[in-house]
Amino acid sequence: MEIQQRSTGVPQSNSGGSMCESTTRSCEPRRKRVDKRSAPAEMARIITDPVTGKCYCRGKVLGKGGFAKCYEMTDLSTSKVYAAKIIPHSRVSKPHQREKIDREIELHRALHHKHIVHFYHHFEDKENIYILLEYCSRKSLAHILKARKVLTEPEVRYYLRQIVSGLRYLHEQEILHRDLKLGNFFVSETMELKVGDFGLAAKLEPAGNRRKTICGTPNYLSPEVLNKQGHGCESDIWALGCVMYTMLLGRPPFETTNLKETYRCIREARYSLPSSLSPQAKQLIASLLAKIPEDRPDLEHILRHDFFTQGFSPERLSASCCHSAPDFHVSSPAKSFFKKAAAALFGGKRDKVKYYETLNKLTKEEEEIYKLQHDLKRTVISQQQSKQTAENESLLPPSAESPVALATESQSPTTQDTIRLIVRGSLGSCSSSSECLEDSTTGSVADTIASVLRGCLENMPTASDIPKGSSSCNLQWVTKWVDYSNKYGFGYQLSDHTVGVLFNNGTHMSLLPDRKTIHYYAELGQCSVFPTCEVPERFVGQVTVLKYFSHYMEENLMDGGDLGTLPDAHMPRLYLLQWLKSDRALMMLFNDGTFQVNFYHDHTKIILCCQREEYVLTYINEDRVSKTLKLSSLLTSGCPPDLRERMVYSLNMLLQRCS
């Protein structure tokens, strides 16, 4: 993971390679020499440390550098995964080349900081030198920016704080990195940033004896490096300004169509600051890219800049930020919108709301809003414990009139248990009511689905295998859900990324995939539409909860299967009519007749819906593999006992939803 192609991580028209040349050579990057010798034999898959005897399995290539390639490498005795920098002896045969590698090893192995890629071990055999480094599964900021094009200012604050932390440690050790760029900032599984690649790093020399080597990546070189004036920590600060600019705008500040023009712009500190940047971002970039090194702020002053103190900075980022922009409306306590939302939710309105004086000091209402996510996690944990208790209790036998009796011979003992309702909710009714107050239209939808399912079960033969079907189809289904009905309601996410909440008061609200539009249903078929930026005062509280559901599911829940096909754009908007939980499964019924049942224990799912005037059933098995079948084919070919048993249980839930 340590070695990456030396580039900015975004498309460039001029050279993006790093370089480190003597002052007597041209400042142009050296051209790669063609090795006319025969190619070396393929590297072994199993590699043994000749000193310790440990064996490692070489995996996929993570990156390439001038001297080396970086591979995923697994310790076969512990299964620990490393990023292994592997350098062939043939590439460092000259003394100065070997000295460079030895210097990098000696320098890196002494570094210990949470925002520095950790050095674990190194060894060599007859063919190669191996350096085992910390494995960062999210690759680098260059990869993230390539997918995202640009990053938001809160994300840039998040990453810059960690870069500054790692860089401050290096400078305290009197080490210059000299090649700070997006490709050398690696991201761990938990979205922590790690500064890496110390191939060009060097000890800081006294002011009168500073290095005059042109060293680094062209787009990130400072004026004093280009002018061979000697360079120190200020050159790393300049590179930090280039990094910040690139993250916010998707391109380096001095990028031009040719290298000489790029160098001219760098020497003159000439670049543009688009109006899309905030004033604070412009001010900080301008100070970091000051032409005179002494005019640049030190690392302590950078973190005290208005860009950091006056803007929201997330404590952590979701892994989804690697490929899509985050919705910081959910997690930002600084927004006045959430101050209003807190007042609406918790009853306390204040005529004047003071902005918090420091980043971590919140108003009372903001604290309440911020607690929502933690309450949600506690609720989920409590429900899981209750469900486990219910699983260990014995249940009563089913009634003779129950449709379960249709398939008595093929049922397991668990199937014959009656369905004990844990909690339920309906559009147009309160889930805490002792009666079912469902709308007649809901009943009509449910009766139709029950009739179709019952007819299939009564006439379907038994089979040993599931008949052939398609692996997926264009349907909308629930990929994530969370029950927060002890306070607010039931939330879910559809496969098209619509997020919905059926509230305890019987109303429904959907946040559309564009995250800019909300649909509100007070009753069946009566839809109000409004943008997220203009929420009516009476809906502020519900919109806040809706966004928290969305944020929680995005950060904490995994999709429920392999149905990757999105629905057609012209398909009608789905919204939840009714949901019900038993001690074994969750049932969800939607306005268009889509009926889904999720089984907790093995994570299997059944989805029944009507497409092109024909009912189809999708079954997602315990391996998260889906198969979609026409009910007509099930009637002809039958299905195995395990699927039949789940269909029977699903019908029971549907019929007993108001019992």
VOGU-3710 file (C-alpha; in Angstrom, 3 decimals, decimal comma):
1> meiqqrstgv> 0,000/0,000/0,000  2,926/2,260/0,546  3,918/2,509/-3,110  1,609/4,301/-5,509  2,071/5,662/-9,013  3,570/9,052/-8,335  0,810/11,298/-9,550  -1,755/13,657/-8,116  -4,526/11,123/-8,348  -6,449/13,249/-10,863
11> pqsnsggsmc> -6,036/13,549/-14,638  -3,074/15,659/-15,639  -1,854/17,003/-18,909  1,759/17,325/-17,796  4,043/14,964/-15,970  2,885/13,826/-12,562  5,872/11,715/-11,621  7,987/12,270/-8,526  11,659/12,967/-8,956  14,764/13,503/-6,943
21> esttrscepr> 17,759/14,740/-8,933  21,092/16,367/-8,242  21,339/20,123/-8,683  23,505/19,693/-11,789  20,778/17,914/-13,747  17,798/19,304/-15,586  14,650/19,802/-13,544  12,746/17,764/-16,130  11,709/14,286/-14,890  13,968/11,510/-16,090
31> rkrvdkrsap> 12,613/9,297/-18,810  12,104/5,670/-17,963  14,857/3,524/-19,447  13,884/0,428/-21,349  15,472/-2,650/-19,839  16,540/-4,784/-22,772  17,583/-7,648/-20,596  15,347/-10,678/-20,374  12,461/-10,332/-17,951  13,023/-11,941/-14,549
41> aemariitdp> 11,176/-15,115/-13,622  7,752/-14,653/-12,066  7,911/-14,000/-8,339  7,006/-16,887/-6,051  3,537/-16,911/-4,510  4,782/-18,271/-1,164  7,666/-16,256/0,281  9,771/-17,347/3,261  11,730/-15,082/5,586  15,119/-16,882/5,707
51> vtgkcycrgk> 15,845/-15,586/9,214  12,562/-16,218/11,056  11,278/-19,021/8,857  7,875/-17,319/8,587  5,926/-17,921/5,377  3,864/-15,317/3,571  1,415/-15,580/0,697  1,757/-12,870/-1,935  -1,566/-11,463/-3,147  -2,741/-8,778/-5,545
61> vlgkggfakc> -0,723/-5,745/-6,639  -1,596/-2,622/-4,634  0,654/-0,116/-6,387  3,837/0,504/-8,324  6,821/2,774/-7,775  10,146/3,562/-9,372  12,037/0,698/-7,747  9,316/-1,523/-6,389  5,829/-2,930/-6,480  3,539/-3,136/-3,479
71> yemtdlstsk> 1,558/-6,332/-2,926  -1,018/-7,544/-0,470  0,816/-10,161/1,614  -0,596/-12,496/4,270  1,314/-14,064/7,148  0,279/-17,728/6,865  0,795/-18,372/10,581  -1,393/-15,511/11,830  -3,488/-14,556/8,748  -2,467/-10,943/9,295
81> vyaakiiphs> -2,488/-8,944/6,066  0,299/-6,502/5,214  1,120/-4,156/2,377  4,469/-5,527/1,218  6,858/-3,312/-0,692  8,956/-5,723/-2,780  12,163/-4,413/-4,349  14,154/-6,683/-6,689  17,893/-6,668/-5,990  18,425/-6,075/-9,693
91> rvskphqrek> 16,735/-2,653/-9,394  19,037/-1,470/-6,586  22,314/-2,975/-7,741  24,223/0,316/-7,630  25,525/1,439/-4,221  23,631/4,748/-4,146  20,385/2,923/-5,002  20,809/0,426/-2,183  21,748/3,241/0,196  18,465/4,971/-0,653
101> idreielhra> 16,441/1,866/0,266  18,426/1,320/3,469  17,904/4,970/4,429  14,144/4,681/3,848  13,971/1,536/6,014  16,031/3,069/8,799  13,948/6,250/8,832  10,503/4,618/8,551  11,036/1,853/11,118  11,607/4,476/13,826
111> lhhkhivhfy> 8,252/6,213/13,233  5,312/5,404/15,501  2,187/7,512/15,126  -1,476/6,724/14,426  -1,454/8,892/11,301  1,747/7,400/9,885  1,699/4,115/7,951  3,143/1,594/10,415  6,410/-0,181/9,586  6,295/-3,817/10,795
121> hhfedkeniy> 9,278/-5,761/9,474  11,712/-6,163/6,625  13,782/-9,041/5,293  15,418/-10,147/2,059  16,197/-13,270/0,107  18,327/-13,872/-2,988  15,860/-12,125/-5,319  14,176/-9,332/-3,382  13,986/-6,982/-0,427  10,625/-7,138/1,425
131> illeycsrks> 9,224/-4,328/3,573  6,033/-5,194/5,492  3,820/-2,174/6,122  0,383/-1,407/7,514  -2,372/-2,480/5,118  -4,886/0,283/4,333  -7,939/-1,291/2,723  -9,523/1,975/1,501  -6,474/2,685/-0,689  -5,508/6,374/-0,895
141> lahilkarkv> -6,995/9,860/-1,175  -5,998/9,746/-4,843  -8,346/6,788/-5,355  -11,124/8,527/-3,409  -10,766/11,756/-5,392  -10,741/9,844/-8,666  -14,139/8,373/-7,729  -15,538/11,556/-6,195  -14,006/14,277/-8,461  -14,144/16,811/-5,579
151> ltepevryyl> -14,564/16,621/-1,801  -16,729/18,737/0,497  -15,159/21,236/2,901  -16,091/19,183/6,025  -14,328/16,157/4,511  -11,278/18,267/3,687  -11,140/19,466/7,309  -11,407/15,860/8,484  -8,506/14,687/6,304  -6,335/17,793/6,803
161> rqivsglryl> -6,521/17,511/10,605  -5,079/14,004/10,372  -2,452/14,970/7,797  -1,361/17,871/10,011  -1,195/15,521/13,009  1,071/13,084/11,160  3,149/15,856/9,602  3,640/17,591/12,947  5,020/14,334/14,332  7,440/14,046/11,402
171> heqeilhrdl> 8,651/17,615/11,787  9,128/17,094/15,533  11,404/14,178/14,569  13,195/16,640/12,226  12,062/14,703/9,159  10,871/16,269/5,907  8,477/14,147/3,874  9,222/15,960/0,578  6,535/14,125/-1,410  3,197/15,018/0,156
181> klgnffvset> 0,375/14,325/-2,312  -2,954/12,516/-2,445  -1,396/9,228/-3,556  0,729/9,116/-0,395  -2,182/9,575/2,031  -3,591/6,123/2,715  -6,974/5,367/4,270  -7,617/2,502/6,676  -10,711/0,318/6,990  -12,065/2,728/9,630
191> melkvgdfgl> -11,421/5,769/7,408  -8,357/6,921/9,348  -5,730/8,670/7,254  -2,107/7,518/7,293  0,834/9,393/5,781  3,068/6,995/3,861  5,794/6,507/1,228  9,027/7,777/2,760  11,146/7,087/-0,307  12,046/10,791/-0,639
201> aaklepagnr> 11,965/11,679/3,074  15,095/13,180/4,615  16,419/14,593/7,848  16,046/18,347/8,275  19,387/20,121/7,897  20,416/23,435/9,561  19,283/26,572/7,702  22,707/27,247/6,198  23,180/23,702/5,005  19,767/22,825/3,595
211> rkticgtpny> 19,270/20,441/0,687  19,087/21,959/-2,774  17,840/18,815/-4,511  14,830/19,130/-6,806  12,735/16,478/-5,180  9,035/15,669/-5,227  6,073/15,602/-7,604  6,073/18,414/-10,215  2,619/19,832/-9,431  3,454/19,991/-5,707
221> lspevlnkqg> 6,974/21,444/-5,799  7,498/24,700/-3,925  9,204/27,798/-5,424  12,265/27,413/-3,217  12,718/23,790/-4,343  12,501/24,762/-8,008  14,888/27,669/-7,441  17,348/25,387/-5,612  17,415/27,714/-2,627  17,420/24,937/-0,057
231> hgcesdiwal> 14,224/23,789/1,588  12,844/22,888/4,991  9,487/22,301/6,683  7,966/25,191/4,728  8,101/23,083/1,545  5,884/20,454/3,162  3,488/23,274/4,145  3,375/24,419/0,501  2,561/20,855/-0,606  -0,206/20,815/2,008
241> gcvmytmllg> -1,728/23,859/0,303  -1,598/22,037/-3,041  -3,261/19,009/-1,440  -6,065/21,129/0,050  -6,674/22,882/-3,277  -6,746/19,575/-5,166  -9,240/17,976/-2,763  -11,629/20,933/-3,011  -11,402/21,550/-6,765  -10,350/18,224/-8,268
251> rppfettnlk> -7,129/19,503/-9,854  -3,767/20,831/-8,615  -3,433/24,622/-8,386  -0,557/24,950/-10,864  -1,586/22,388/-13,453  -1,097/23,562/-17,065  -0,683/21,980/-20,460  3,100/21,750/-20,186  5,654/21,348/-17,441  7,627/24,535/-18,083
261> etyrcirear> 4,484/26,635/-17,740  3,591/24,781/-14,539  7,016/25,616/-13,107  6,614/29,255/-14,158  3,284/29,439/-12,317  4,838/27,849/-9,227  7,766/30,286/-9,166  5,325/33,201/-9,428  2,801/31,582/-7,048  0,184/32,222/-9,742
271> yslpsslspq> -3,078/30,266/-9,513  -6,832/30,937/-9,438  -9,276/30,681/-6,523  -12,785/29,969/-7,864  -15,793/31,632/-6,242  -17,159/28,199/-5,312  -14,702/28,083/-2,404  -15,677/29,560/0,945  -13,825/32,742/2,035  -12,134/30,786/4,822
281> akqliaslla> -10,896/28,112/2,398  -9,521/30,783/0,042  -7,705/32,515/2,896  -6,078/29,334/4,162  -4,985/28,197/0,683  -3,520/31,650/0,014  -1,486/31,518/3,216  -0,236/27,980/2,560  0,789/28,898/-0,991  2,631/32,064/-0,030
291> kipedrpdle> 5,569/32,591/-2,367  7,993/33,419/0,453  8,496/30,358/2,724  8,609/32,439/5,923  5,120/33,830/5,169  3,500/30,397/5,376  1,815/29,406/8,676  3,234/26,663/10,846  1,172/23,550/11,582  -0,197/24,867/14,887
301> hilrhdfftq> -1,478/28,049/13,252  -3,085/26,075/10,430  -5,455/24,306/12,841  -6,362/27,631/14,471  -7,378/29,122/11,133  -11,011/30,173/10,587  -11,373/27,380/8,032  -11,211/24,896/10,910  -12,715/26,883/13,797  -15,726/28,297/11,937
311> gfsperlsas> -16,759/25,244/9,928  -18,230/21,866/10,780  -15,630/19,107/11,029  -16,938/15,513/11,348  -15,469/13,267/14,012  -15,470/10,389/11,550  -16,514/9,599/7,983  -18,546/6,735/6,608  -16,885/4,362/4,155  -19,515/5,472/1,639
321> cchsapdfhv> -17,558/8,741/1,350  -15,033/6,822/-0,751  -17,482/6,851/-3,643  -20,310/9,303/-2,835  -20,705/12,651/-1,108  -21,872/12,539/2,531  -25,038/14,229/3,760  -23,712/16,394/6,569  -27,172/17,811/7,249  -27,608/14,647/9,285
331> sspaksffkk> -24,542/14,873/11,459  -23,830/18,591/11,593  -25,049/20,141/14,856  -24,090/23,598/13,591  -26,917/23,989/11,098  -29,755/26,273/12,152  -32,127/23,835/10,481  -31,393/21,318/13,200  -31,869/23,905/15,910  -35,424/24,325/14,626
341> aaaalfggkr> -35,800/20,568/14,330  -34,778/20,075/17,938  -37,322/22,607/19,106  -40,056/20,876/17,105  -39,093/17,414/18,341  -38,520/18,135/21,986  -40,957/20,991/22,564  -38,479/23,628/23,681  -38,339/26,731/21,448  -35,980/29,616/22,037
351> dkvkyyetln> -36,356/33,013/20,487  -32,609/33,311/20,196  -30,208/30,474/19,574  -26,547/31,280/20,131  -24,007/29,631/17,912  -21,661/27,510/19,964  -18,385/29,223/20,713  -16,151/26,263/20,107  -16,378/23,254/17,858  -17,307/20,832/20,637
361> kltkeeeeiy> -19,658/23,055/22,662  -23,294/22,408/21,708  -26,551/24,081/22,677  -29,049/22,033/24,667  -31,244/21,404/21,628  -28,230/20,397/19,535  -27,205/17,903/22,199  -30,677/16,357/22,095  -30,530/16,040/18,310  -27,030/14,617/18,479
371> klqhdlkrtv> -28,229/11,941/20,937  -30,708/10,566/18,406  -28,128/8,396/16,719  -26,882/6,940/20,007  -30,476/6,261/21,148  -31,068/4,487/17,868  -28,094/2,178/18,449  -29,279/1,377/21,989  -32,753/0,609/20,669  -31,377/-1,827/18,099
381> isqqqskqta> -29,242/-3,592/20,718  -32,235/-3,857/23,072  -34,381/-5,330/20,298  -31,716/-7,884/19,433  -31,589/-9,000/23,074  -35,398/-9,249/23,234  -35,453/-11,240/20,020  -32,872/-13,674/21,397  -35,005/-14,164/24,510  -38,077/-14,815/22,391
391> enesllppsa> -36,199/-17,386/20,328  -35,467/-19,411/23,464  -39,109/-19,555/24,595  -41,610/-22,224/23,551  -44,616/-21,225/21,438  -48,207/-22,455/21,158  -49,339/-24,752/18,312  -51,173/-23,191/15,334  -54,929/-23,171/14,946  -56,456/-25,739/12,591
401> espvalates> -57,752/-22,959/10,372  -54,312/-21,521/9,827  -52,907/-21,900/6,281  -49,921/-23,628/7,886  -52,042/-26,781/7,848  -51,746/-26,783/4,051  -48,202/-28,069/4,244  -48,073/-30,071/7,460  -45,967/-32,899/6,021  -43,173/-30,633/4,820
411> qspttqdtir> -42,922/-28,400/7,855  -40,197/-28,326/10,415  -41,254/-28,061/14,099  -40,423/-24,357/14,055  -42,839/-23,779/11,202  -45,748/-25,165/13,173  -45,340/-22,545/15,854  -47,946/-19,826/15,853  -46,874/-16,318/14,922  -46,495/-14,164/18,001
421> livrgslgsc> -46,736/-10,510/17,066  -44,111/-8,333/18,705  -44,906/-4,934/17,246  -46,666/-3,489/14,227  -47,413/-0,247/12,458  -49,787/0,943/9,743  -50,190/4,019/7,580  -53,135/6,000/8,926  -53,086/4,331/12,345  -51,060/4,352/15,536
431> ssssecleds> -48,953/1,256/16,095  -49,489/1,454/19,845  -53,254/1,145/19,469  -54,913/-2,048/20,696  -57,021/-2,171/17,540  -56,070/-2,330/13,891  -57,231/0,977/12,388  -55,925/0,227/8,903  -57,352/1,992/5,912  -59,698/-0,071/3,755
441> ttgsvadtia> -57,291/0,291/0,824  -54,520/-1,295/2,900  -56,848/-4,179/3,634  -57,635/-4,522/-0,050  -53,938/-4,708/-0,973  -53,270/-7,249/1,769  -56,284/-9,404/0,836  -55,173/-9,538/-2,800  -51,646/-10,644/-1,890  -52,982/-13,195/0,627
451> svlrgclenm> -55,313/-14,645/-2,011  -52,503/-14,982/-4,562  -50,115/-16,576/-2,065  -52,749/-18,961/-0,697  -53,738/-20,073/-4,200  -50,121/-20,864/-5,025  -49,554/-22,854/-1,826  -52,756/-24,885/-2,211  -51,908/-26,014/-5,750  -48,106/-26,137/-5,787
461> ptasdipkgs> -46,429/-29,579/-5,865  -43,448/-30,455/-3,690  -40,042/-30,468/-5,373  -36,445/-31,051/-4,297  -34,957/-28,009/-6,033  -35,936/-24,453/-6,810  -36,965/-24,209/-10,489  -34,849/-22,178/-12,854  -35,382/-18,442/-12,743  -33,628/-15,179/-13,434
471> sscnlqwvtk> -30,928/-13,994/-11,029  -32,500/-10,564/-10,712  -35,261/-8,340/-12,041  -36,338/-4,732/-11,947  -38,016/-4,546/-8,592  -37,904/-2,294/-5,577  -37,265/-3,999/-2,277  -36,078/-3,152/1,225  -32,296/-3,459/1,531  -31,996/-2,009/5,059
481> wvdysnkygf> -34,398/-1,400/7,921  -34,432/-0,299/11,546  -37,197/-0,439/14,143  -37,227/2,718/16,271  -40,909/2,459/17,137  -40,255/2,818/20,851  -39,830/6,526/20,081  -40,528/7,510/16,487  -41,341/4,794/13,985  -40,048/2,238/11,507
491> gyqlsdhtvg> -37,394/3,198/8,936  -36,239/1,451/5,787  -34,152/1,953/2,652  -35,263/0,732/-0,774  -33,003/-0,641/-3,492  -33,256/2,680/-5,377  -31,894/4,388/-2,200  -35,214/5,980/-1,246  -35,414/6,188/2,559  -38,819/5,999/4,225
501> vlfnngthms> -40,205/6,210/7,740  -43,659/5,036/8,836  -44,126/7,141/11,971  -45,916/6,055/15,127  -48,620/8,657/14,478  -49,626/6,831/11,288  -48,021/9,218/8,771  -45,327/8,312/6,259  -42,395/10,309/4,897  -39,945/9,412/2,095
511> llpdrktihy> -36,587/10,990/1,261  -36,039/10,463/-2,466  -32,701/9,241/-3,915  -31,745/12,774/-4,992  -31,774/13,704/-1,262  -33,485/16,960/-2,288  -37,162/15,929/-2,311  -39,524/14,656/0,385  -42,878/12,918/-0,094  -45,291/13,080/2,841
521> yaelgqcsvf> -48,376/10,862/3,228  -50,890/11,719/5,939  -53,244/9,110/4,467  -53,138/6,590/1,641  -52,784/8,175/-1,754  -52,589/11,739/-0,414  -49,053/12,894/-1,158  -47,498/16,266/-0,319  -44,162/17,089/-1,961  -41,612/19,642/-0,744
531> ptcevperfv> -37,846/20,191/-1,100  -35,467/19,484/1,784  -34,300/23,087/1,660  -37,829/24,434/2,277  -39,336/22,204/4,948  -42,702/23,447/6,301  -42,412/24,330/9,977  -44,822/21,591/11,094  -42,694/18,882/9,411  -39,266/19,954/10,696
541> gqvtvlkyfs> -39,208/17,366/13,492  -40,207/14,457/11,273  -37,727/15,444/8,554  -34,957/15,485/11,165  -35,833/11,963/12,282  -36,087/10,834/8,645  -32,560/12,099/7,982  -31,238/10,408/11,097  -32,733/7,119/9,950  -31,011/7,633/6,587
551> hymeenlmdg> -27,682/8,460/8,233  -27,857/5,541/10,666  -28,606/2,974/7,976  -25,903/4,334/5,674  -23,259/4,186/8,410  -24,195/1,010/10,248  -26,191/-1,402/8,099  -25,229/-3,680/5,242  -27,383/-4,322/2,168  -29,488/-7,452/2,479
561> gdlgtlpdah> -28,683/-9,355/-0,727  -27,274/-9,410/-4,243  -30,197/-7,822/-6,092  -28,158/-5,067/-7,678  -30,540/-4,090/-10,469  -32,241/-0,763/-9,904  -35,914/-0,315/-10,763  -37,064/1,451/-13,906  -37,202/5,231/-13,617  -40,907/5,167/-14,508
571> mprlyllqwl> -41,919/2,710/-11,779  -44,318/4,189/-9,197  -42,992/5,491/-5,893  -43,150/2,856/-3,172  -44,173/3,685/0,358  -44,825/1,412/3,296  -48,446/0,703/4,236  -47,885/-1,684/7,100  -45,141/-3,530/8,907  -45,199/-6,279/11,473
581> ksdralmmlf> -42,567/-8,111/13,485  -42,846/-11,554/14,974  -40,164/-13,365/16,946  -38,939/-14,928/13,712  -39,458/-12,488/10,856  -40,308/-8,991/9,671  -43,188/-8,394/7,252  -43,551/-5,265/5,089  -46,489/-4,422/2,800  -46,266/-1,590/0,246
591> ndgtfqvnfy> -48,751/0,540/-1,639  -48,258/-1,233/-4,985  -48,760/-4,676/-3,458  -45,061/-5,493/-2,975  -44,866/-7,868/-0,024  -41,528/-8,629/1,660  -40,667/-10,911/4,563  -37,180/-10,981/6,129  -36,286/-13,985/8,312  -33,895/-13,040/11,117
601> hdhtkiilcc> -32,083/-16,294/11,860  -30,693/-17,163/8,434  -31,210/-13,756/6,734  -33,328/-15,269/3,967  -35,954/-13,075/2,311  -39,106/-13,461/0,231  -40,325/-10,646/-2,011  -43,633/-10,980/-3,852  -44,675/-8,356/-6,387  -46,648/-7,912/-9,597
611> qreeyvltyi> -44,775/-7,093/-12,794  -46,346/-6,735/-16,218  -49,595/-8,138/-14,834  -47,855/-11,275/-13,552  -46,833/-12,115/-9,997  -43,181/-12,975/-9,386  -41,495/-14,214/-6,230  -37,886/-13,401/-5,422  -36,069/-15,572/-2,890  -32,772/-14,441/-1,338
621> nedrvsktlk> -31,093/-17,396/0,348  -28,763/-17,531/3,362  -25,775/-16,900/1,069  -27,389/-13,617/-0,083  -27,907/-15,044/-3,585  -31,244/-14,218/-5,206  -33,487/-16,015/-7,672  -36,667/-14,579/-9,184  -39,462/-16,955/-10,194  -42,846/-16,515/-11,809
631> lsslltsgcp> -45,623/-17,860/-9,593  -46,931/-19,677/-12,655  -43,675/-21,658/-12,828  -43,912/-22,502/-9,103  -47,442/-23,801/-9,671  -46,096/-26,079/-12,392  -42,727/-27,152/-10,994  -43,187/-26,735/-7,252  -40,465/-25,737/-4,790  -38,399/-27,382/-2,047
641> pdlrermvys> -39,720/-27,637/1,547  -37,571/-24,813/2,956  -38,959/-22,223/0,514  -42,506/-23,554/0,883  -42,250/-23,325/4,661  -41,183/-19,679/4,418  -44,063/-18,923/2,058  -46,502/-20,492/4,526  -45,101/-18,481/7,403  -45,281/-15,302/5,315
651> lnmllqrcs> -48,959/-15,934/4,545  -49,652/-16,478/8,244  -48,052/-13,137/9,071  -50,107/-11,401/6,400  -53,374/-12,882/7,661  -52,616/-12,242/11,330  -51,353/-8,685/10,885  -54,324/-7,230/12,767  -55,089/-10,088/15,139
//
